């Protein structure tokens, strides 16, 4: 049960998310969304201790700490491209910091090429000094930071007009247990392809789309004058689903 002193000022009703703030499950001309979406309604099954309690303490098990995708090898040059810092704060819907949340980040290089077998046919070159993914845990205040390079835009190959995906970063956040996970994408402000991206534009609510676009911070706030800093805060669920006293 929550501490009465802590829970007394919190809402006692659960605020469900609005479907309009979520991407459309199946997107026209984006084939992968069709094969990944079930044709039939999901079968509901009761939650057991396996789903509720484990695995837990993921920050200890997943061993985060690799937050430099741009220069992972001290004896080699850094990755090509514009150096950026991606930083932000993870909180719950009641404004409290979410500590020890494991954040995984991955994206293509400055040439628009992923380090993944599915991108093997891309004509864009691989950058041997870019590792493509990293993992950190939020601190006690819910903050995180990655150093990387700004990804490039690239054409989506399975579309009749070859629509272009804007620069974006994939992010995965784990909660207290392995079954608690959010997978999302972060976009960059001012990118012309944002307005025609089928994934970003599949979110019906304009404010929902805005929350997926990061903020560029003033250069005066940069740790390094050669690095552009982008802030991307993420808000997760709180304890509203369990009214105090139940």
Buried (B, 14 or more C-beta within 10 A) or exposed (E): EEEEEEBEEBBEEEEEEEEEBEBBEEBEEBEEBEEEEEEEEEEEEEEEEEEEEEEBEBBEEBEBEBBBBBBBEEEEEBBBBBBBBBBBBBBBBBEBBBBBBBBBBBBBBBBBBBBEEEBEEBEBEBBEBBBBBBBBBBBEEBBBBBBBBBBBBBEBEEBEEEBBBBBBBBBBBBBBBBBBEBEBBBBBEEBEBBEEBBBBBBBBEEEBBEBBBBEBBEEEEBEEEEBBBBBBBBBBBBBBEEBBEE
